[in-house]
Each structure stands twice: as structure tokens, then as C-alpha cells.
Amino acid sequence: MAISGKYPQDLGQNLGTDPRELIHQACHDVVGLRQWVAANLGVATGDFDLWLPIALTGKGSLYAEVIGRDAQSFYGYKQPIDLSDQERQPLYKLGFDLLHHLEAPPAVYLMQFGFVQGEEKREVGFDRLFPFPAAPAVASLGIQEPDLFTCHWHCLTGIPLRDILILEKDLAPNLAQK
């Protein structure tokens, strides 16, 4: 299944009805997706700089560790970013609900998000969804096994993906430097 156009800027074209093309169209409409999330899921929206990698396989979703910006790192991104279970659960629910609504096909998705101050606690805020391992995915190289690019290939080709693991510090050169 080929996507019409060769470059990301071509995503604005009428791509057809292939599920992969439709998900690219939906993700390209950042404003429309934000409006849907706010209206239907009750989640605040805005510009944020954290990413939740979601490996959507034919059997379900695997959530990798959160990625954040890091000016000190070689790539400009860092993984893992530590979140509490109270922060993770609504984040995973948002990712699940969004991918379910979009009828997303198997792939690695990066959900860009952040936190806003709610009445009693920090709440998840939605920014956008990338239907592929975008630039922040480089943070997974040498940090997690398999990295997000390999996970994406597994999802696209139907190769089973059983788990996503953060490597121990002595096995992950990027973690040992910090």
C-alpha cells in the first residue's frame, strides 16, 4: 500500500481511502483532532513537548516509556521520562481512546502531550498524534529494545511484538552517560 506523495508536506493531498492514508490525513489535521479530543474526551489541548510511544499491533497496544526534550543529549530528546502511575493511566486511556476513534491500523504512533494544572492535580493535555516514529523516536536508540523504528517495522509487517524494554544502564550507553 503506497501513500500518495513522497514527502510529509504531501500529506495535505487527497490520499484516498486506504486506512494508512486516512490516519495520515486525520493526524495532519492537528486543529480538527484537537477539537475532537477536547469535545469528545474532555481533555485540554495545546502545545506540549512530551511524547508517548504507542506500538499498536494486531493484538493490542504496547506503551513505551515517555520521551521528552533534552538539550544535553546528543539527539535533543531523552527516554525514559519518569511519570507516576496516576499520570500514566489517564495518558494510556487517552492514547487508547484516540487510536480506537481513528480506527488506527497497526503502527507505532507518537502522541504528543503535556500536563495542565487541573482543580486538584495535573491533568493530561493533548497536542497531536504522529502516525509514525517521528523525530523524538531517536531517543529510543540504544535505550529500549526493540527501538521504536524496529517496533514500527514489526507492526507494519505483522511480526509479533511481545514487549518493549528499557535496557539496563550498563547495557544502554545513552543512559550510562547521564
FIZA-433446 format. One record per atom (N, C-alpha, C, O): residue number from 1; residue in one letter; x, y, z. Coordinates in Angstrom, 1 decimal. Atoms other than C-alpha are relative to their C-alpha. Last residue first. Layout:
BEGIN
   resi   resn       c1       c2       c3
    NUM      A        X        Y        Z
...
***
This chain:
BEGIN
   resi   resn       c1       c2       c3
    178      K      0.7     -1.1     -0.7
    178      K     23.9     10.8     32.2
    178      K      0.2     -0.1      1.5
    178      K     -0.3      0.7      2.3
    177      Q     -0.7     -1.3      0.1
    177      Q     26.5      8.9     30.2
    177      Q     -0.6      1.0      0.9
    177      Q      0.0      2.1      1.1
    176      A     -1.2      0.0     -0.8
    176      A     25.3      5.5     31.3
    176      A      0.7      1.3      0.0
    176      A      1.4      1.6      1.0
    175      L      0.4     -0.2     -1.4
    175      L     21.8      6.1     29.9
    175      L      1.2      0.1      0.9
    175      L      1.2      0.9      1.9
    174      N      0.6     -1.3     -0.1
    174      N     23.0      6.6     26.3
    174      N     -0.4      0.3      1.4
    174      N     -0.4      1.5      1.9
    173      P     -1.0     -1.0     -0.1
    173      P     25.3      3.6     26.5
    173      P     -0.6      1.4      0.2
    173      P      0.1      2.2      0.8
    172      A      0.5     -1.1      0.8
    172      A     22.4      1.2     27.3
    172      A      1.0      1.2      0.1
    172      A      1.0      1.9      1.1
    171      L      0.2      0.5      1.4
    171      L     23.7     -2.2     28.5
    171      L     -0.4      1.2     -0.9
    171      L     -0.3      1.0     -2.1
    170      D     -1.3      0.5      0.5
    170      D     25.3     -0.9     31.8
    170      D     -0.1     -0.5     -1.4
    170      D      0.9     -0.7     -2.1
    169      K     -0.9     -1.1      0.2
    169      K     22.2      1.3     32.4
    169      K      1.3     -0.5     -0.6
    169      K      1.9      0.1     -1.4
    168      E     -0.7     -0.4     -1.2
    168      E     19.8     -1.6     32.0
    168      E      1.1      1.0     -0.3
    168      E      1.6      1.0     -1.5
    167      L     -1.2      0.8     -0.3
    167      L     17.8     -1.6     28.8
    167      L      0.6      0.5      1.3
    167      L      0.4      1.6      1.7
    166      I     -1.1     -1.0     -0.2
    166      I     14.3     -0.2     28.7
    166      I      1.2     -0.8      0.5
    166      I      1.1     -1.6      1.4
    165      L     -0.7     -0.1     -1.2
    165      L     12.0     -3.0     27.4
    165      L      1.0      1.1      0.0
    165      L      1.7      1.4     -1.0
    164      I     -0.9     -1.1      0.2
    164      I      9.2     -3.1     24.9
    164      I      0.7      0.2      1.3
    164      I      0.1      0.6      2.3
    163      D     -0.3     -0.9     -1.1
    163      D      7.3     -6.4     24.9
    163      D      1.0      1.1     -0.5
    163      D      1.7      0.9     -1.5
    162      R      0.4      0.5     -1.3
    162      R      5.8     -9.1     22.7
    162      R      0.2      1.0      1.2
    162      R     -0.7      1.0      2.1
    161      L     -0.8     -0.9     -0.9
    161      L      6.0     -7.7     19.3
    161      L     -0.6     -0.3      1.4
    161      L     -1.7      0.1      1.7
    160      P      0.4     -0.2     -1.4
    160      P      4.9    -10.3     16.8
    160      P      0.9      0.9      0.8
    160      P      2.2      0.8      0.6
    159      I     -0.9      0.8     -0.8
    159      I      5.9     -9.6     13.1
    159      I     -0.4      0.2      1.5
    159      I     -0.6      1.3      1.9
    158      G      0.7      1.1     -0.7
    158      G      2.8     -8.3     11.3
    158      G      0.9     -0.9      0.8
    158      G      0.5     -1.9      1.3
    157      T     -0.2      1.3      0.7
    157      T      4.8     -6.3      8.7
    157      T     -0.7     -1.2      0.7
    157      T     -0.7     -2.3      0.3
    156      L      0.4     -0.1      1.4
    156      L      3.7     -2.8      9.7
    156      L      0.0     -1.4     -0.7
    156      L     -0.8     -1.6     -1.6
    155      C      1.4     -0.3      0.1
    155      C      3.8     -3.5     13.5
    155      C     -0.5      0.0     -1.5
    155      C     -1.6     -0.6     -1.8
    154      H      0.7      1.2     -0.5
    154      H      7.2     -5.2     13.3
    154      H     -1.5      0.2     -0.1
    154      H     -2.2     -0.7     -0.6
    153      W     -0.2      1.0      1.1
    153      W      8.6     -2.3     11.2
    153      W     -0.8     -1.3      0.4
    153      W     -1.5     -1.9     -0.4
    152      H      0.9     -0.4      1.1
    152      H      7.2      0.2     13.7
    152      H      0.0     -1.0     -1.1
    152      H     -1.0     -1.4     -1.7
    151      C      1.4      0.3     -0.4
    151      C      8.8     -1.7     16.6
    151      C     -1.0      0.4     -1.1
    151      C     -1.9     -0.4     -1.4
    150      T      0.2      1.4      0.1
    150      T     12.1     -1.6     14.8
    150      T     -1.4     -0.4      0.3
    150      T     -2.0     -1.2     -0.3
    149      F      0.0      0.2      1.5
    149      F     11.8      2.2     14.4
    149      F     -0.1     -1.5     -0.3
    149      F     -0.9     -1.9     -1.2
    148      L      1.3     -0.3      0.5
    148      L     10.8      2.5     18.1
    148      L     -0.1     -0.2     -1.6
    148      L     -1.2     -0.5     -2.1
    147      D      0.2     -1.4      0.1
    147      D     13.8      0.6     19.4
    147      D     -1.3      0.3     -0.7
    147      D     -1.8     -0.6     -1.3
    146      P     -0.6     -0.6      1.2
    146      P     13.4     -3.0     20.3
    146      P     -0.2      1.5      0.0
    146      P     -1.1      2.0      0.7
    145      E     -0.1      1.1      1.0
    145      E     14.7     -2.9     22.9
    145      E     -1.4     -0.6     -0.1
    145      E     -2.0     -1.0      0.8
    144      Q      1.0      1.1     -0.1
    144      Q     15.0      0.4     24.6
    144      Q      0.2     -1.0     -1.0
    144      Q      0.8     -0.8     -2.1
    143      I      0.7     -0.1     -1.3
    143      I     17.8      2.8     25.3
    143      I     -1.0     -1.1      0.2
    143      I     -1.1     -1.6      1.3
    142      G     -1.0      0.3     -1.0
    142      G     20.4      2.3     22.4
    142      G     -0.6      0.1      1.4
    142      G      0.1     -0.1      2.4
    141      L     -1.2      0.8      0.5
    141      L     18.1      4.1     20.0
    141      L      1.0     -0.2      1.1
    141      L      1.5      0.8      1.8
    140      S      0.1      1.4     -0.4
    140      S     14.9      5.1     21.9
    140      S      1.2     -0.8     -0.5
    140      S      1.4     -1.9     -0.1
    139      A     -0.4      0.2     -1.5
    139      A     15.7      8.8     21.9
    139      A      0.0     -1.4      0.4
    139      A      0.6     -1.8      1.3
    138      V     -1.4      0.3      0.0
    138      V     15.6      8.7     18.0
    138      V      0.5     -0.2      1.5
    138      V      1.5     -0.9      1.7
    137      A     -0.2      1.4     -0.1
    137      A     11.8      8.4     18.4
    137      A      1.5     -0.4      0.0
    137      A      1.9     -1.5      0.4
    136      P     -0.4      0.4     -1.4
    136      P     11.7     12.1     19.1
    136      P      0.3     -1.5      0.2
    136      P      0.9     -1.8      1.2
    135      A     -1.3     -0.3     -0.5
    135      A     12.0     12.7     15.3
    135      A      0.3     -0.4      1.5
    135      A      1.4     -0.9      1.7
    134      A     -0.5     -1.3      0.4
    134      A      8.7     11.0     14.3
    134      A      1.4      0.2      0.7
    134      A      1.9     -0.7      1.4
    133      P     -1.0     -0.4     -1.0
    133      P      8.0      7.2     14.8
    133      P      0.7      1.3     -0.5
    133      P      1.7      1.2     -1.2
    132      F     -1.3      0.6      0.3
    132      F      4.9      7.0     12.6
    132      F      1.0      0.4      1.1
    132      F      0.7      1.4      1.8
    131      P      0.3      1.4      0.3
    131      P      1.3      8.1     12.8
    131      P      1.2     -0.8     -0.5
    131      P      1.1     -1.7     -1.3
    130      F     -0.8      0.3      1.2
    130      F      2.1     11.3     14.7
    130      F     -0.2     -1.5     -0.3
    130      F     -0.1     -2.4      0.6
    129      L     -0.3      1.4      0.2
    129      L     -0.6     12.4     17.0
    129      L      0.8     -0.1     -1.2
    129      L      0.4      0.3     -2.3
    128      R      0.1      0.5      1.3
    128      R     -1.0     16.0     18.3
    128      R      0.3     -1.5      0.0
    128      R      0.9     -2.0      1.0
    127      D     -0.6     -0.8      1.0
    127      D     -1.1     18.2     21.4
    127      D     -0.3     -0.5     -1.4
    127      D     -1.1      0.1     -2.2
    126      F     -0.3      0.6      1.3
    126      F     -3.2     16.7     24.1
    126      F      0.5      1.0     -0.9
    126      F      0.0      2.1     -1.0
    125      G      0.4     -0.9      1.1
    125      G     -3.2     17.7     27.8
    125      G      0.5     -0.6     -1.3
    125      G      1.6     -1.2     -1.4
    124      V     -0.6      0.1      1.3
    124      V     -3.1     15.3     30.7
    124      V     -0.6      1.0     -1.0
    124      V     -1.8      1.3     -1.0
    123      E      0.8      0.8      0.9
    123      E     -4.1     16.5     34.1
    123      E      0.7      0.0     -1.4
    123      E      1.4      0.9     -1.7
    122      R     -0.4     -0.2      1.4
    122      R     -2.0     17.8     37.0
    122      R     -0.9     -1.0     -0.9
    122      R     -1.1     -2.1     -0.5
    121      K     -1.2      0.6      0.4
    121      K     -4.0     17.7     40.2
    121      K      0.4      0.3     -1.4
    121      K     -0.4      1.0     -2.1
    120      E     -0.6      0.7     -1.1
    120      E     -6.9     19.2     42.2
    120      E      1.4     -0.6     -0.3
    120      E      2.2     -0.8      0.6
    119      E      0.5     -0.5     -1.3
    119      E     -8.5     21.8     40.0
    119      E      0.7     -0.6      1.2
    119      E      1.0      0.0      2.2
    118      G      1.4      0.1     -0.2
    118      G     -6.4     20.9     37.0
    118      G     -0.4      0.5      1.3
    118      G      0.4      1.2      2.0
    117      Q      0.5      0.1     -1.4
    117      Q     -3.0     22.1     36.1
    117      Q     -1.5      0.0      0.1
    117      Q     -2.2      0.9     -0.3
    116      V      0.6     -1.3     -0.4
    116      V     -2.1     21.2     32.6
    116      V     -0.4     -0.1      1.5
    116      V     -0.7     -1.2      1.9
    115      F      0.9     -0.1     -1.2
    115      F      0.2     18.4     31.6
    115      F     -0.4      1.4      0.2
    115      F      0.3      2.4     -0.1
    114      G     -0.7     -0.7     -1.2
    114      G      1.9     17.5     28.3
    114      G     -1.0      0.0      1.1
    114      G     -2.0     -0.8      1.1
    113      F      0.9     -0.4     -1.1
    113      F      1.1     15.6     25.1
    113      F      0.8      0.8      1.0
    113      F      2.0      1.0      0.9
    112      Q     -0.7     -1.2     -0.7
    112      Q      2.5     14.5     21.8
    112      Q     -1.0      0.5      1.0
    112      Q     -2.2      0.7      0.7
    111      M      1.0     -1.0     -0.4
    111      M      1.2     11.0     20.9
    111      M      0.7      1.1      0.8
    111      M      1.2      0.9      1.8
    110      L     -0.5     -0.8     -1.0
    110      L      3.8      9.1     18.9
    110      L     -1.1      1.0      0.3
    110      L     -1.5      1.9     -0.5
    109      Y      0.5     -1.3     -0.1
    109      Y      2.3      6.2     17.0
    109      Y      0.7      0.8      1.1
    109      Y      1.0      0.2      2.1
    108      V     -0.4     -0.8     -1.2
    108      V      4.0      3.0     16.1
    108      V     -0.5      1.4     -0.2
    108      V     -0.3      2.0     -1.2
    107      A     -1.2     -0.9      0.3
    107      A      2.0      1.0     13.5
    107      A      0.5      0.5      1.4
    107      A     -0.2      0.2      2.4
    106      P     -1.3      0.3     -0.8
    106      P     -1.0     -1.3     13.3
    106      P      1.1      0.9     -0.5
    106      P      1.4      1.0     -1.7
    105      P     -0.6      1.3      0.3
    105      P     -4.1      0.4     11.7
    105      P      1.3     -0.2      0.8
    105      P      1.9      0.7      1.4
    104      A     -1.4      0.0      0.4
    104      A     -5.8      3.2     13.5
    104      A      0.4     -1.4     -0.3
    104      A      0.2     -2.3      0.4
    103      E     -0.1      1.3      0.6
    103      E     -9.6      3.1     13.7
    103      E      1.4     -0.2     -0.6
    103      E      1.6     -0.6     -1.8
    102      L     -0.6     -0.2      1.4
    102      L     -9.4      6.9     14.4
    102      L      0.1     -1.4     -0.8
    102      L      0.4     -1.4     -1.9
    101      H      0.8     -0.9      0.8
    101      H    -11.7      6.5     17.4
    101      H      0.5      0.1     -1.5
    101      H     -0.4      0.1     -2.4
    100      H      1.2      0.7      0.2
    100      H     -9.8      3.5     18.7
    100      H     -0.9      0.9     -0.9
    100      H     -1.5      0.4     -1.8
     99      L     -0.3      1.0      1.1
     99      L     -6.5      5.3     18.3
     99      L     -1.2     -0.8     -0.3
     99      L     -1.4     -1.1     -1.5
     98      L     -0.3     -0.7      1.2
     98      L     -7.8      8.3     20.3
     98      L      0.2     -1.0     -1.2
     98      L     -0.4     -0.8     -2.2
     97      D      1.3     -0.6      0.5
     97      D     -9.5      6.2     23.0
     97      D      0.3      0.7     -1.3
     97      D     -0.6      0.5     -2.2
     96      F      0.9      1.1      0.5
     96      F     -6.3      4.1     23.5
     96      F     -1.3      0.6     -0.6
     96      F     -1.6      0.1     -1.7
     95      G     -0.6      0.6      1.2
     95      G     -4.0      7.1     23.6
     95      G     -0.9     -1.1     -0.5
     95      G     -1.1     -1.2     -1.7
     94      L      0.1     -1.0      1.1
     94      L     -6.3      9.0     26.0
     94      L      0.6     -0.6     -1.3
     94      L     -0.1     -0.5     -2.3
     93      K      1.4      0.0      0.4
     93      K     -6.6      5.9     28.2
     93      K     -0.2      0.9     -1.1
     93      K     -0.9      0.6     -2.1
     92      Y      0.3      1.2      0.8
     92      Y     -2.8      5.5     28.3
     92      Y     -1.4     -0.1     -0.5
     92      Y     -1.7     -0.5     -1.6
     91      L     -0.8     -0.2      1.3
     91      L     -2.4      9.1     29.4
     91      L     -0.2     -1.2     -0.9
     91      L     -0.5     -1.1     -2.1
     90      P      0.8     -0.8      0.9
     90      P     -5.2      8.7     32.0
     90      P      0.7      0.3     -1.3
     90      P      0.0      0.5     -2.4
     89      Q      1.3      0.6      0.3
     89      Q     -3.3      5.8     33.5
     89      Q     -0.8      0.8     -0.9
     89      Q     -1.4      0.3     -1.9
     88      R     -0.1      0.9      1.2
     88      R      0.3      7.2     33.2
     88      R     -1.4     -0.5     -0.4
     88      R     -1.7     -0.5     -1.6
     87      E     -0.1     -0.8      1.2
     87      E     -0.2     10.3     35.5
     87      E     -0.1     -0.9     -1.3
     87      E     -0.6     -0.5     -2.3
     86      Q      1.1     -0.9      0.1
     86      Q     -1.5      8.3     38.4
     86      Q      0.0      0.9     -1.2
     86      Q     -1.1      1.3     -1.7
     85      D      1.1      0.8      0.5
     85      D      1.1      5.6     37.8
     85      D     -1.3      0.9     -0.2
     85      D     -2.1      0.7     -1.1
     84      S      0.7      0.8     -1.0
     84      S      3.7      8.3     38.3
     84      S     -1.1     -0.8     -0.7
     84      S     -1.5     -0.5     -1.8
     83      L      1.3     -0.4     -0.3
     83      L      5.8      9.5     35.3
     83      L     -0.6     -0.9      1.1
     83      L     -0.2     -2.1      1.1
     82      D      0.8      0.7     -1.0
     82      D      9.5      9.2     34.7
     82      D     -1.3      0.7      0.3
     82      D     -1.4      1.9      0.5
     81      I      0.4     -1.1     -0.9
     81      I     10.9     10.4     31.4
     81      I     -0.9     -0.7      1.0
     81      I     -1.9     -1.4      0.7
     80      P      1.3     -0.2     -0.4
     80      P     12.7      7.5     29.7
     80      P     -0.2      1.2      0.9
     80      P      0.7      1.7      1.5
     79      Q      0.9      1.0     -0.4
     79      Q     13.9      8.5     27.2
     79      Q      0.7     -0.9      1.0
     79      Q      1.9     -1.2      0.8
     78      K     -0.4      0.9     -1.1
     78      K     15.6     11.8     26.3
     78      K     -1.2     -1.0      0.3
     78      K     -2.3     -0.7      0.3
     77      Y      1.1      0.7     -0.6
     77      Y     15.5     14.0     23.2
     77      Y      0.5     -1.0      1.0
     77      Y      1.6     -1.5      0.9
     76      G      1.0     -1.0     -0.4
     76      G     17.9     16.5     21.7
     76      G     -1.2     -0.5      0.7
     76      G     -2.1      0.3      1.1
     75      Y      1.1     -0.1      0.9
     75      Y     19.7     13.8     19.8
     75      Y     -0.9      1.1      0.3
     75      Y     -1.7      1.5     -0.5
     74      F     -0.5     -0.1      1.3
     74      F     23.1     14.0     21.6
     74      F     -1.1      0.3     -1.0
     74      F     -0.9      1.1     -2.0
     73      S     -0.2      1.3      0.7
     73      S     21.5     14.7     24.9
     73      S      0.5      0.2     -1.4
     73      S      0.2      1.3     -2.0
     72      Q     -1.3      0.6     -0.3
     72      Q     22.0     17.9     26.9
     72      Q      0.3     -1.2     -0.8
     72      Q      1.5     -1.6     -1.0
     71      A     -1.1     -0.8      0.8
     71      A     19.2     19.9     25.2
     71      A      1.4     -0.6      0.3
     71      A      2.3     -0.4     -0.5
     70      D     -1.1     -0.1     -0.9
     70      D     16.7     17.3     26.5
     70      D      1.2      0.6     -0.8
     70      D      1.8     -0.1     -1.6
     69      R     -1.1     -0.8      0.5
     69      R     13.2     17.2     25.2
     69      R      1.1      0.0      1.0
     69      R      0.9      0.0      2.2
     68      G      0.1     -1.4     -0.1
     68      G     10.9     14.4     26.4
     68      G      1.2      0.7     -0.6
     68      G      2.1      0.0     -1.1
     67      I     -1.1     -0.7      0.6
     67      I     10.1     10.8     25.6
     67      I     -0.2      1.5      0.3
     67      I     -1.3      2.0      0.2
     66      V      0.2     -1.3      0.5
     66      V      7.7      8.6     27.6
     66      V      1.3      0.7     -0.4
     66      V      2.3      0.4      0.2
     65      E     -0.3     -1.0     -1.0
     65      E      8.4      4.9     28.1
     65      E     -0.1      1.4     -0.7
     65      E      0.2      1.5     -1.9
     64      A     -1.5     -0.1     -0.3
     64      A      6.8      2.5     25.6
     64      A      0.1      1.2      1.0
     64      A     -0.8      1.9      1.3
     63      Y     -0.4     -1.4     -0.2
     63      Y      3.1      1.6     25.6
     63      Y      1.4      0.0      0.4
     63      Y      1.8     -0.6      1.4
     62      L     -1.1      0.0     -1.0
     62      L      2.1     -1.6     24.0
     62      L      0.4      1.4      0.1
     62      L      0.7      2.1     -0.9
     61      S     -1.0     -1.1     -0.1
     61      S     -1.3     -1.8     22.3
     61      S      1.1     -0.3      1.0
     61      S      0.8     -0.9      2.1
     60      G      0.3     -1.0     -1.0
     60      G     -3.4     -4.7     21.0
     60      G      1.2      1.0      0.1
     60      G      2.0      1.1     -0.8
     59      K      0.6      0.6     -1.2
     59      K     -3.3     -8.0     19.1
     59      K     -0.2      1.0      1.1
     59      K     -0.8      0.7      2.1
     58      G      1.3      0.6      0.3
     58      G     -2.8     -6.6     15.6
     58      G     -0.7     -0.6      1.2
     58      G     -1.9     -0.9      1.1
     57      T     -0.2      1.3      0.7
     57      T     -0.1     -4.4     17.0
     57      T     -1.4     -0.5     -0.4
     57      T     -2.4      0.1      0.0
     56      L      1.4      0.6      0.2
     56      L     -0.4     -0.7     18.0
     56      L      0.2     -1.2     -0.9
     56      L      0.5     -1.1     -2.1
     55      A     -0.1      1.0      1.1
     55      A      3.0      0.4     19.4
     55      A     -1.3     -0.8     -0.1
     55      A     -1.7     -1.6      0.8
     54      I      1.0      1.1      0.0
     54      I      2.3      3.5     21.3
     54      I      0.2     -0.9     -1.1
     54      I      0.1     -0.5     -2.3
     53      P      0.0      0.9      1.1
     53      P      5.1      6.0     22.0
     53      P     -1.0     -1.1      0.3
     53      P     -1.0     -1.7      1.3
     52      L      0.3      1.4     -0.4
     52      L      4.0      8.7     24.4
     52      L      0.1     -0.8     -1.2
     52      L     -0.8     -0.7     -2.1
     51      W      0.5      0.9      1.0
     51      W      5.7     12.1     23.6
     51      W     -0.2     -1.4      0.6
     51      W      0.7     -1.9      1.3
     50      L     -0.2      1.4     -0.4
     50      L      6.3     15.1     25.7
     50      L     -0.6     -0.9     -1.0
     50      L     -1.6     -0.5     -1.6
     49      D     -1.2      0.6      0.5
     49      D      6.7     18.7     24.5
     49      D      0.4     -1.3      0.6
     49      D      1.6     -1.5      1.0
     48      F     -0.7      0.7     -1.0
     48      F      3.3     20.4     24.6
     48      F      1.3     -0.6     -0.5
     48      F      1.4     -0.7     -1.8
     47      D     -1.4      0.4      0.4
     47      D      1.4     22.9     22.6
     47      D      0.8     -0.5      1.1
     47      D      1.0      0.1      2.1
     46      G     -1.0     -1.1      0.0
     46      G     -2.3     23.0     23.5
     46      G      1.3     -0.6     -0.6
     46      G      1.4     -1.7     -1.1
     45      T     -0.9      0.1      1.2
     45      T     -5.3     20.8     24.2
     45      T      0.9      1.2      0.0
     45      T      0.6      2.2      0.7
     44      A     -0.6     -1.3      0.4
     44      A     -7.3     20.1     27.4
     44      A      0.9     -0.2     -1.2
     44      A      1.5     -1.3     -1.3
     43      V     -1.4     -0.2     -0.3
     43      V     -9.1     16.7     27.5
     43      V      0.5      1.4     -0.5
     43      V      0.1      1.7     -1.6
     42      G     -0.1     -0.9     -1.1
     42      G    -12.8     16.3     27.7
     42      G      1.4      0.3      0.5
     42      G      1.6      0.5      1.6
     41      L     -0.7      0.6     -1.0
     41      L    -12.8     13.2     25.5
     41      L      0.2      0.9      1.3
     41      L      0.7      0.4      2.3
     40      N      0.5      1.3     -0.3
     40      N    -15.4     14.2     23.0
     40      N      0.7     -0.8      1.1
     40      N      0.1     -1.7      1.7
     39      A      1.5      0.2      0.0
     39      A    -15.2     17.9     22.7
     39      A     -0.4     -1.3      0.5
     39      A     -1.4     -1.5      1.2
     38      A      0.6     -0.9     -1.1
     38      A    -11.5     18.4     23.7
     38      A     -1.5     -0.2      0.1
     38      A     -2.0     -0.3      1.2
     37      V     -0.4      0.4     -1.3
     37      V    -10.3     15.4     21.7
     37      V     -0.6      0.8      1.1
     37      V     -1.1      0.3      2.1
     36      W      0.7      1.3     -0.3
     36      W    -12.4     16.3     18.6
     36      W      0.4     -0.5      1.4
     36      W     -0.5     -0.9      2.2
     35      Q      1.4     -0.3     -0.3
     35      Q    -11.1     19.9     18.7
     35      Q     -0.8     -1.2      0.3
     35      Q     -1.6     -1.2      1.3
     34      R      0.0     -0.7     -1.3
     34      R     -7.5     18.8     19.0
     34      R     -1.5      0.3      0.4
     34      R     -1.9      0.1      1.5
     33      L     -0.2      1.1     -0.9
     33      L     -8.0     16.4     16.0
     33      L     -0.1      0.6      1.5
     33      L     -0.6     -0.1      2.4
     32      G      1.2      0.8      0.0
     32      G     -9.5     19.2     13.9
     32      G      0.1     -1.1      1.1
     32      G     -0.9     -1.4      1.8
     31      V      1.1     -0.8     -0.7
     31      V     -6.7     21.6     14.8
     31      V     -1.3     -0.9      0.1
     31      V     -1.9     -0.9      1.2
     30      V     -0.3     -0.2     -1.5
     30      V     -4.0     19.0     14.1
     30      V     -1.1      0.7      0.7
     30      V     -1.6      0.3      1.7
     29      D      1.0     -1.0     -0.4
     29      D     -5.5     17.9     10.7
     29      D      0.2      0.2      1.5
     29      D     -0.7     -0.2      2.3
     28      H     -0.4     -1.3      0.7
     28      H     -2.3     16.1      9.6
     28      H     -0.9      1.1      0.4
     28      H     -0.5      2.3      0.5
     27      C     -1.1     -0.5     -0.8
     27      C     -3.2     13.3     12.1
     27      C      0.5      1.3     -0.5
     27      C      1.0      2.2      0.2
     26      A      0.5     -0.4     -1.3
     26      A     -6.5     12.7     10.4
     26      A      1.1      0.6      0.9
     26      A      0.8      1.6      1.5
     25      Q      0.9     -1.2      0.2
     25      Q     -5.0     12.7      6.9
     25      Q     -0.5      0.5      1.3
     25      Q     -0.4      1.7      1.6
     24      H     -0.9     -1.1      0.2
     24      H     -2.2     10.3      8.0
     24      H     -0.8      1.3     -0.2
     24      H     -0.4      2.4      0.3
     23      I     -0.6     -0.4     -1.2
     23      I     -4.8      8.0      9.5
     23      I      1.0      1.2     -0.2
     23      I      1.1      2.0      0.7
     22      L      1.0     -0.7     -0.8
     22      L     -6.8      8.0      6.3
     22      L      0.6      0.5      1.3
     22      L      0.3      1.6      1.8
     21      E      0.1     -1.3      0.6
     21      E     -3.7      7.1      4.2
     21      E     -1.0      0.9      0.8
     21      E     -0.8      2.1      1.1
     20      R     -1.3     -0.7     -0.4
     20      R     -2.9      4.2      6.5
     20      R     -0.1      1.4     -0.6
     20      R      0.5      2.3      0.1
     19      P     -0.1     -0.3     -1.4
     19      P     -6.5      3.0      6.3
     19      P      1.2      0.8      0.4
     19      P      1.1      1.7      1.3
     18      D     -0.8      1.0     -0.7
     18      D     -6.6      3.2      2.5
     18      D      0.1      0.5      1.5
     18      D      0.3      1.6      1.8
     17      T      0.7      0.7     -1.1
     17      T     -9.5      5.5      1.5
     17      T      0.8     -1.1      0.6
     17      T      0.3     -1.8      1.5
     16      G      0.8      1.2      0.3
     16      G     -7.9      8.1     -0.8
     16      G     -0.6     -0.6      1.2
     16      G     -0.8      0.1      2.2
     15      L     -0.8      1.2      0.1
     15      L     -5.0     10.5     -0.3
     15      L     -0.8     -1.3     -0.3
     15      L     -0.2     -2.3     -0.5
     14      N      1.1      0.9     -0.1
     14      N     -6.5     13.9     -1.1
     14      N      0.6     -1.4     -0.2
     14      N      1.0     -1.8     -1.3
     13      Q      0.7      0.5      1.3
     13      Q     -3.4     15.9     -0.7
     13      Q     -1.1     -0.9      0.4
     13      Q     -1.1     -1.5      1.5
     12      G      1.2     -0.8      0.1
     12      G     -2.4     17.6      2.7
     12      G     -0.8     -0.4     -1.3
     12      G     -1.9      0.1     -1.5
     11      L      1.1      0.6     -0.7
     11      L      0.0     14.7      3.4
     11      L     -1.3      0.8     -0.2
     11      L     -2.4      0.3      0.1
     10      D      1.0      0.4      1.0
     10      D      2.3     16.0      0.6
     10      D     -1.2     -0.6      0.7
     10      D     -2.2     -1.0      0.1
      9      Q      0.8     -1.1      0.4
      9      Q      4.2     18.0      3.2
      9      Q     -1.1     -0.4     -1.1
      9      Q     -2.0      0.4     -1.3
      8      P      1.1     -0.4     -1.0
      8      P      5.3     14.8      4.7
      8      P     -0.8      1.1     -0.4
      8      P     -2.0      1.1     -0.1
      7      Y     -0.6     -0.8     -1.1
      7      Y      7.2     13.7      1.5
      7      Y     -1.2      0.4      0.9
      7      Y     -2.3      0.5      0.5
      6      K     -1.2      0.5     -0.6
      6      K      6.7     11.1     -1.1
      6      K      0.5      0.7      1.2
      6      K      1.3      0.1      2.0
      5      G     -1.0     -1.0     -0.4
      5      G      3.2     11.7     -2.3
      5      G      1.2     -0.7      0.7
      5      G      1.0     -1.7      1.4
      4      S     -0.2     -1.0      1.0
      4      S      0.3      9.2     -2.4
      4      S      1.0      1.1      0.5
      4      S      0.8      1.6      1.6
      3      I      0.6     -1.3     -0.3
      3      I      0.9      6.6      0.2
      3      I      0.3      0.9     -1.1
      3      I      1.4      1.0     -1.6
      2      A     -0.8     -1.1      0.0
      2      A      1.7      3.1     -1.1
      2      A     -0.8      1.3      0.3
      2      A     -2.0      1.4     -0.1
      1      M      0.8     -1.2      0.0
      1      M      0.0      0.0      0.0
      1      M      0.9      1.2      0.0
      1      M      1.6      1.5      1.0
***
